[in-house]
């Protein structure tokens, strides 16, 4: 009774004061710990029971083994690092089941399959499954889930078909496992629809868990239209936060953050929000703020963001503050994941102080919180503070060591500072942790060395990754040579990208190429690349490309051509690009072109502070002219 009510302290007291412990009392306590989330204690008790079972009445029985297997599966699910240890325990229990003749009991076999699946050994799970005399819906479902969780979605869905062919009717648990298998195929709507059809035929869509999983799956495979249709058809949707959360997360992760926030407001009006709802809404704000990068490809300062970017970040900041206020009101503001996401949001919105306030208020900080705060400092241009915090993190006692994302963020701070020695130290730590083979890390290292003035090191990292080069890595190498103004090496890399791996350059590649042409003063060649980018590669020029070409022309005192480009672009270039052109006019003392550029600036919807800055620059052009 105490165990079922969740009070394991009281249950343990009763157990310890009982002078004659029977198998029933042992089983009740072991199962109680397993079901109340303390799998390690359950397994410790199982070992104690085995060593003290001198009396026949205390020897483990079928229920004992089932409880131990449940604890084993739970521990493997919660602590992935314990999978090998749990697998060995599971195999030992399995051996005892074989000796006692209980192995092929249907429920025992299904539990073994589930345990092996959670421990990552589908070979052992399949061996048990194939030896079963009769495979019921539970064993089939356990196998389908095991393959789904191990990333073998195809095998999982093949088993679903075999199950139907064998005349075993799938139930809601089976379909939950199959939907999880479909999530292994992002962008593949057909598999999701096939499973959905089976769910409709079986009537399982009325099951709340299945319906919520469908909403979640359609979001993951990129069909929010279908996700919304399923959501609208759920009778319990207005009372079930899980379905709302799945819909909000789907919109947030699918790139429609505004719809995610509108959906969040709807559930707020219904007063059905929980911690996951707020987390989903904050993720939408984070993603929306992250879509507003600096308009200048070479700038790391938050002050260089465009007016539209500033407006977007300010809007996200207001929404984030409102959500933070609600979390305080309901006492959820110290939730670990929510706090980490708030730090990330405040950082991306440029409010480093608010990010630091949340960080300092946390009683427990995990790797995500530390990384979010380091990133906030980098986003705010406080790169020295970022590296100081990274050093503090390495000394702190946290549940998990720095992740690849932590190292990426620290490398970005080093690149912004041009801190070559600090970056090399981080590179050594990355190698010691075994992260150097990860694509994102390799790309970040190439970018760091390029921006820190060591294209030789950038090439060395690139050469070491010969077997895993992708477009992002090639772009990082092109960018590294571009930062050094090595136009010949830029063009060699471009040729290698296309000839060696058949990769077509994208918009990022051409930003580096155009910037390199600017550094080398190759005006005509830069314009030629700009034309080829549009006409040969079909890339629509972005603000960054326009800014590079305008800078190229202004450096060469071809201001009339720069003005022509600015006037003919649709939509018109932004504030940062126009201010760059106005700066070029001041350099060459060309008041005529400056007045035309200034008129274009006045036509923008910009804050008064930006308008004042443009007026001062225009006045200086006229003064020097």
C-alpha positions in Angstrom: 0.0 0.0 0.0 2.7 2.5 0.9 4.6 1.7 -2.3 1.6 2.2 -4.4 1.0 5.5 -2.7 4.6 6.6 -3.4 5.9 6.6 0.1 8.9 4.2 -0.1 10.3 5.5 3.2 7.2 4.1 5.0 7.2 0.9 2.9 10.9 0.3 3.8 10.2 0.8 7.5 7.4 -1.8 7.5 9.7 -4.2 5.5 12.7 -3.7 7.9 10.6 -4.3 11.1 9.2 -7.5 9.7 11.2 -10.4 11.4 10.1 -13.0 8.9 10.4 -11.6 5.3 8.7 -13.6 2.7 9.1 -13.5 -1.1 5.9 -11.5 -1.2 7.3 -8.7 1.0 10.6 -8.7 -1.0 8.7 -8.5 -4.3 6.4 -5.7 -3.0 9.5 -3.6 -2.0 11.5 -4.3 -5.1 8.6 -3.5 -7.4 7.8 -0.4 -5.3 11.2 1.1 -5.9 11.1 0.1 -9.6 7.8 1.8 -10.1 8.7 4.9 -8.1 11.7 5.8 -10.1 14.5 4.3 -7.9 15.6 1.5 -10.2 19.1 1.3 -8.7 17.7 0.7 -5.2 15.4 -1.9 -6.6 18.3 -3.8 -8.2 20.4 -3.5 -5.0 17.5 -5.1 -3.1 17.2 -7.8 -5.7 20.9 -8.7 -5.1 20.3 -8.7 -1.3 17.4 -11.0 -1.7 19.4 -13.4 -3.8 22.2 -13.5 -1.3 19.9 -13.9 1.8 17.4 -16.4 0.3 18.4 -19.3 2.5 14.8 -20.2 3.1 12.7 -21.6 0.3 10.0 -19.1 1.0 12.4 -16.2 0.2 13.8 -17.4 -3.1 13.1 -15.2 -6.1 10.0 -16.2 -8.1 8.5 -15.1 -11.4 7.2 -11.8 -9.9 10.7 -11.1 -8.4 12.4 -11.5 -11.8 9.8 -9.4 -13.5 10.3 -6.6 -10.9 14.1 -6.8 -11.4 13.8 -6.7 -15.2 11.5 -3.7 -14.9 14.1 -1.9 -12.8 16.8 -2.9 -15.2 14.8 -1.5 -18.2 14.0 1.7 -16.3 17.6 2.3 -15.3 18.9 1.8 -18.8 16.2 4.3 -20.1 17.1 7.0 -17.6 20.9 6.6 -17.6 22.2 5.8 -21.1 25.7 5.3 -19.7 24.4 2.4 -17.6 23.1 0.4 -20.6 26.1 -2.0 -20.7 25.8 -2.6 -16.9 22.0 -3.1 -17.1 22.5 -5.5 -20.1 24.7 -7.7 -18.0 22.2 -7.7 -15.2 19.4 -8.5 -17.6 21.4 -11.4 -19.1 22.1 -12.8 -15.6 18.4 -12.7 -14.7 17.6 -14.3 -18.1 19.9 -17.1 -17.2 18.2 -17.7 -13.9 14.8 -17.7 -15.7 16.1 -20.4 -18.1 17.2 -22.5 -15.2 13.8 -22.1 -13.5 11.9 -22.9 -16.7 10.2 -19.5 -16.7 11.9 -18.0 -19.8 9.2 -18.8 -22.4 6.3 -17.8 -20.2 4.5 -15.2 -22.4 4.6 -12.3 -20.0 8.2 -13.0 -18.8 9.4 -13.3 -22.4 7.8 -10.0 -23.3 9.4 -8.3 -20.3 12.8 -9.7 -21.4 12.3 -8.4 -24.9 11.5 -4.9 -23.5 14.5 -5.0 -21.2 16.9 -6.0 -23.9 15.5 -3.3 -26.2 16.0 -0.6 -23.5 19.5 -1.9 -23.0 20.2 -1.6 -26.7 20.6 -5.3 -27.5 18.0 -6.1 -30.2 20.0 -9.3 -31.0 19.1 -10.7 -27.5 15.6 -9.4 -27.8 15.1 -11.0 -31.2 16.5 -14.3 -29.9 13.9 -14.4 -27.1 11.1 -13.3 -29.5 11.9 -16.0 -32.1 11.9 -18.8 -29.4 8.5 -17.9 -28.0 5.8 -20.5 -28.7 3.1 -17.9 -29.1 3.8 -14.3 -29.7 1.1 -12.0 -28.4 0.4 -8.3 -28.9 2.7 -7.4 -26.0 5.7 -9.2 -27.3 5.1 -7.9 -30.9 4.7 -4.3 -29.5 7.9 -4.7 -27.4 9.9 -5.7 -30.5 8.5 -2.9 -32.6 9.3 -0.4 -29.9 12.8 -1.8 -29.4 13.7 -1.4 -33.1 12.2 2.0 -33.2 14.2 3.2 -30.2 17.4 1.8 -31.6 17.0 3.8 -34.8 16.0 0.8 -37.0 12.6 2.2 -38.1 12.4 0.1 -41.3 12.7 -3.1 -39.3 10.2 -1.8 -36.8 7.6 -1.1 -39.5 8.3 -4.4 -41.3 7.5 -6.2 -38.0 4.2 -4.3 -37.8 3.2 -5.7 -41.2 4.3 -9.2 -40.1 2.3 -8.9 -37.0 -0.9 -8.1 -39.0 -0.1 -11.0 -41.4 0.1 -13.4 -38.5 -3.3 -12.3 -37.4 -2.3 -10.4 -34.3 -4.3 -7.2 -33.9 -2.2 -4.1 -33.1 -3.4 -2.1 -30.1 -2.7 1.5 -29.0 0.7 0.6 -27.5 1.7 -1.1 -30.8 0.8 2.0 -32.7 2.6 4.3 -30.3 5.8 2.2 -31.0 5.1 2.4 -34.8 4.7 6.1 -34.7 8.0 6.4 -32.9 9.5 4.3 -35.7 8.1 6.8 -38.3 10.0 9.6 -36.5 13.2 8.0 -37.7 12.3 9.3 -41.2 12.0 13.1 -41.0 10.4 14.5 -44.1 8.9 11.1 -45.1 5.1 11.7 -44.9 4.1 8.4 -46.6 5.2 6.2 -43.7 3.4 8.3 -41.1 0.2 8.2 -43.3 0.4 4.4 -43.6 0.5 4.0 -39.9 -2.2 6.6 -39.4 -4.4 4.6 -41.8 -4.0 1.5 -39.6 -4.8 3.6 -36.5 -8.0 4.8 -38.1 -9.1 1.3 -39.1 -8.5 0.0 -35.6 -10.2 2.9 -33.9 -7.1 3.7 -31.9 -7.2 7.4 -32.8 -9.6 7.9 -30.0 -6.9 7.0 -27.6 -5.4 10.3 -26.2 -1.8 9.1 -26.2 -2.1 7.9 -29.8 -3.7 11.1 -30.9 -1.0 13.2 -29.2 1.7 11.1 -30.7 0.2 11.6 -34.2 0.2 15.4 -33.7 3.8 15.2 -32.5 4.9 12.9 -35.4 3.3 15.0 -38.2 5.2 18.0 -36.7 8.4 16.0 -36.8 8.0 15.0 -40.4 7.1 18.5 -41.5 3.4 18.4 -42.1 1.8 20.9 -39.7 -1.3 21.0 -41.8 -1.9 17.3 -41.0 -0.9 17.8 -37.4 -3.5 20.6 -37.1 -6.2 18.4 -38.7 -5.5 15.6 -36.2 -5.5 18.1 -33.3 -8.8 19.6 -34.5 -10.3 16.1 -34.5 -9.3 15.2 -31.0 -12.3 15.3 -28.7 -10.1 15.8 -25.6 -7.8 18.4 -27.1 -9.2 21.3 -25.1 -8.6 19.5 -21.9 -5.3 17.8 -22.7 -2.2 19.9 -22.4 -0.1 17.2 -24.1 -1.9 17.6 -27.5 -1.5 21.4 -27.3 2.2 21.0 -26.4 2.8 18.7 -29.4 1.2 21.3 -31.7 3.1 24.2 -30.3 6.4 22.3 -30.5 5.6 21.2 -34.1 5.0 24.8 -35.2 8.1 26.0 -33.3 10.5 23.4 -34.7 8.9 23.6 -38.2 9.8 27.2 -38.6 6.3 28.8 -38.0 7.1 30.4 -34.7 4.4 33.0 -34.9 1.7 30.3 -35.2 3.3 28.4 -32.3 3.0 31.5 -30.2 -0.6 32.2 -31.3 -1.4 28.6 -30.3 0.3 29.1 -27.0 -1.9 32.1 -26.4 -5.0 30.0 -27.1 -4.1 27.4 -24.4 -3.2 30.2 -22.0 -6.8 31.5 -22.3 -8.0 28.0 -21.5 -5.7 27.8 -18.5 -4.4 24.4 -19.5 -0.6 25.3 -19.6 2.0 23.2 -17.9 5.8 23.4 -17.7 6.2 21.7 -21.2 3.8 24.3 -22.7 5.9 27.2 -21.5 9.1 25.4 -22.6 7.5 25.0 -26.1 6.6 28.7 -26.2 10.0 29.8 -25.1 11.6 27.6 -27.8 9.4 29.4 -30.4 10.7 32.7 -29.1 14.3 31.5 -29.1 14.0 30.2 -32.7 12.3 33.5 -33.8 15.1 35.6 -32.2 17.7 33.3 -33.8 16.3 34.2 -37.3 17.5 37.7 -36.8 21.3 37.6 -37.3 23.7 40.4 -37.8 23.3 41.9 -41.3 27.0 42.1 -41.7 28.7 38.8 -42.3 31.9 39.9 -40.6 30.5 41.6 -37.6 30.0 40.1 -34.2 28.7 43.2 -32.5 25.0 43.2 -31.6 24.8 46.9 -32.5 25.2 46.1 -36.2 21.9 44.3 -36.5 19.4 45.7 -38.9 16.3 47.7 -37.7 14.0 44.8 -38.6 16.3 42.4 -36.7 16.2 44.7 -33.7 12.4 44.9 -33.8 12.1 41.1 -34.0 14.5 40.6 -31.1 12.6 43.2 -29.1 9.3 41.5 -29.8 10.7 38.2 -28.7 12.2 39.8 -25.6 8.8 41.2 -24.6 7.1 37.8 -25.1 9.9 36.0 -23.2 9.6 38.4 -20.3 5.8 37.9 -20.2 6.3 34.1 -20.1 9.0 34.5 -17.4 6.5 36.5 -15.3 3.9 33.8 -15.6 6.4 31.2 -14.6 7.2 33.2 -11.5 3.5 33.5 -10.7 3.0 29.7 -10.8 6.3 28.9 -9.1 8.0 27.3 -12.1 10.7 29.9 -12.7 13.4 27.6 -11.2 12.6 24.6 -13.4 16.0 23.5 -14.8 15.0 23.2 -18.5 12.9 26.4 -18.4 15.7 28.4 -16.8 18.2 27.2 -19.4 15.8 28.1 -22.2 15.2 31.6 -20.6 18.9 32.2 -20.5 19.2 31.2 -24.2 16.3 33.5 -25.1 17.6 36.5 -23.2 21.0 35.9 -24.8 19.6 35.8 -28.3 17.6 38.9 -27.7 20.7 40.8 -26.6 19.8 41.1 -22.9 22.8 39.6 -21.3 22.0 41.1 -17.8 18.7 39.3 -17.7 20.3 36.1 -18.8 22.9 36.4 -16.0 20.1 37.1 -13.5 18.4 33.8 -14.4 21.7 32.0 -14.4 22.8 33.3 -11.0 19.4 32.5 -9.5 19.7 28.8 -10.4 20.4 26.4 -7.5 21.5 23.6 -9.8 23.1 24.2 -13.2 23.5 21.6 -15.9 25.6 21.6 -19.0 22.7 23.2 -21.0 22.5 26.2 -18.5 26.3 26.8 -18.6 26.3 26.6 -22.4 23.3 28.9 -22.7 25.0 31.5 -20.6 28.3 31.3 -22.4 26.4 31.7 -25.7 24.6 34.7 -24.2 27.9 36.4 -23.6 29.1 35.6 -27.1 25.8 36.9 -28.6 26.2 40.1 -26.6 29.8 40.7 -27.8 31.2 39.9 -24.3 33.6 37.3 -25.5 36.1 37.6 -22.7 33.3 37.0 -20.2 32.3 33.9 -22.3 35.8 32.4 -22.0 36.0 33.2 -18.3 32.7 31.4 -17.7 33.8 28.5 -19.8 36.9 28.2 -17.6 34.6 28.3 -14.5 32.4 25.6 -16.0 35.4 23.3 -16.4 36.1 23.6 -12.7 32.5 23.3 -11.5 31.0 20.0 -10.4 28.3 19.5 -12.9 26.4 16.3 -13.7 27.8 16.1 -17.3 31.0 17.5 -18.8 31.0 20.2 -21.6 29.2 19.0 -24.8 30.2 19.6 -28.4 27.9 22.6 -28.4 29.8 24.1 -25.4 33.1 23.8 -27.3 31.5 25.3 -30.4 30.3 28.3 -28.4 33.7 28.8 -26.8 35.5 28.6 -30.2 33.2 31.3 -31.5 34.3 33.5 -28.6 37.9 32.8 -29.5 37.3 33.5 -33.2 35.6 36.9 -32.3 38.7 37.8 -30.2 41.2 36.4 -32.6 42.5 34.5 -29.5 44.6 31.8 -31.3 46.3 30.4 -28.2 43.0 30.0 -26.3 41.4 28.4 -29.3 44.2 25.9 -29.7 43.8 25.0 -26.0 40.1 24.3 -26.6 41.0 22.3 -29.8 43.2 20.1 -27.6 40.4 19.5 -25.1 38.1 18.7 -28.0 40.5 16.0 -29.2 40.8 14.6 -25.7 37.1 14.3 -25.5 36.9 12.6 -28.9 34.7 15.2 -30.5 37.1 16.2 -33.3 35.4 13.8 -35.7 32.0 15.5 -35.5 31.2 17.5 -38.6 29.9 20.6 -36.7 33.0 20.7 -34.5 35.4 20.2 -37.5 33.6 23.0 -39.4 33.8 25.3 -36.3 37.6 24.6 -35.9 38.2 25.5 -39.6 36.2 28.7 -39.2 38.0 29.6 -36.0 41.5 29.2 -37.4 40.5 31.1 -40.5 39.2 34.0 -38.6 42.1 34.0 -36.2 44.7 34.3 -39.0 45.9 30.8 -39.3 44.7 29.4 -42.6 47.5 26.8 -42.4 45.8 25.3 -39.2 42.4 25.6 -40.9 43.8 23.5 -43.9 45.3 20.9 -41.5 41.9 20.4 -39.8 40.2 20.2 -43.2 42.7 17.7 -44.6 42.3 15.5 -41.5 38.6 15.2 -42.3 39.0 13.9 -45.9 36.4 11.2 -45.4 33.6 13.3 -44.1 33.7 16.6 -45.9 30.4 18.3 -46.6 29.4 21.7 -48.1 29.6 23.4 -44.7 33.1 22.3 -44.2 34.2 23.4 -47.7 32.5 26.8 -47.0 34.5 27.1 -43.8 37.7 26.5 -45.7 36.7 29.0 -48.4 35.9 31.5 -45.6 39.2 30.9 -43.9 41.2 31.8 -47.1 38.8 34.7 -47.7 39.6 36.2 -44.2 43.2 36.1 -45.1 42.6 37.7 -48.5 44.1 34.7 -50.3 42.0 34.9 -53.5 44.0 32.2 -55.3 43.3 29.7 -52.4 39.7 30.7 -52.4 39.3 29.9 -56.1 41.3 26.6 -55.7 38.9 25.6 -52.9 35.9 26.5 -55.1 37.3 24.3 -57.9 38.0 21.5 -55.5 34.6 21.6 -54.0 33.0 21.2 -57.4 35.5 18.9 -59.1 36.5 16.6 -56.2 33.1 16.1 -54.6 30.6 17.4 -57.1 29.3 20.0 -54.6 27.6 23.1 -55.9 28.5 26.3 -54.1 25.6 28.0 -52.2 24.9 31.5 -50.9 27.4 31.2 -48.1 30.2 30.2 -50.5 29.6 33.3 -52.6 29.7 35.6 -49.6 33.2 34.5 -48.9 34.2 34.7 -52.6 32.8 38.2 -53.0 34.5 39.3 -49.7 37.8 37.9 -51.0 37.5 39.8 -54.2 36.9 42.9 -52.2 40.0 42.4 -50.1 42.1 41.8 -53.3 40.6 44.7 -55.2 39.3 42.4 -58.0 36.3 44.5 -58.9 35.5 43.1 -62.3 36.1 39.5 -61.2 33.8 40.1 -58.2 31.0 41.4 -60.4 31.5 38.4 -62.7 31.1 36.0 -59.7 28.0 38.0 -58.7 26.4 37.5 -62.1 27.4 33.8 -62.2 25.9 33.3 -58.8 22.5 34.4 -60.1 22.6 33.2 -63.7 24.6 29.9 -63.5 23.8 28.7 -59.9 20.3 30.2 -59.6 21.1 31.8 -56.2 18.9 34.8 -55.3 21.2 37.6 -54.0 20.8 38.3 -50.3 21.6 41.4 -48.3 25.0 40.0 -47.5 25.8 39.5 -51.2 24.7 43.0 -52.1 26.7 44.4 -49.2 29.9 42.6 -50.4 29.5 43.9 -54.0 28.7 47.5 -52.8 31.8 47.4 -50.6 33.8 46.1 -53.5 32.7 49.0 -55.7 33.1 51.6 -53.0 36.7 50.5 -52.2 37.5 51.0 -55.9 35.8 54.5 -56.1 33.2 53.2 -58.5 30.5 54.9 -56.5 28.1 55.4 -59.4 28.0 51.7 -60.1 27.4 51.1 -56.3 24.5 53.5 -56.3 23.0 51.9 -59.4 23.1 48.5 -57.7 21.5 50.0 -54.5 18.7 51.6 -56.5 17.8 48.6 -58.7 17.7 46.0 -55.9 14.3 44.8 -54.8 13.7 44.7 -51.9 15.9 47.8 -51.2 19.1 47.0 -49.2 19.0 47.6 -45.5 20.5 50.2 -43.2 23.9 48.5 -42.7 24.6 48.2 -46.4 23.5 51.8 -47.1 25.6 53.1 -44.3 28.6 51.2 -45.7 28.0 53.0 -49.1 27.7 56.3 -47.3 31.0 55.6 -45.6 32.6 55.0 -49.0 31.3 58.3 -50.3 33.0 60.0 -47.3 36.2 58.2 -48.1 36.2 59.6 -51.7 34.6 62.9 -50.9 31.6 62.3 -53.3 28.8 64.4 -51.9 26.6 63.8 -55.0 26.3 60.1 -54.6 26.2 60.5 -50.8 23.0 62.6 -51.1 21.4 59.9 -53.2 22.4 57.2 -50.8 21.1 59.3 -47.9 17.8 59.7 -49.6 17.5 55.9 -49.7 18.3 55.7 -46.0 15.6 58.2 -45.2 13.1 56.0 -47.0 13.7 53.2 -44.5 11.6 52.6 -41.4 14.5 52.9 -38.9 14.8 54.0 -35.2 15.6 57.7 -34.5 19.1 56.7 -33.3 19.9 55.2 -36.6 18.5 58.2 -38.5 20.7 60.5 -36.4 23.8 58.4 -37.1 23.1 58.6 -40.8 22.6 62.4 -40.6 25.9 62.8 -38.8 27.7 60.7 -41.4 26.1 62.7 -44.2 27.1 65.9 -42.6 30.7 64.7 -42.4 30.6 63.8 -46.1 29.4 67.3 -47.0 32.0 68.9 -44.7 34.9 66.9 -46.2 33.6 67.5 -49.7 
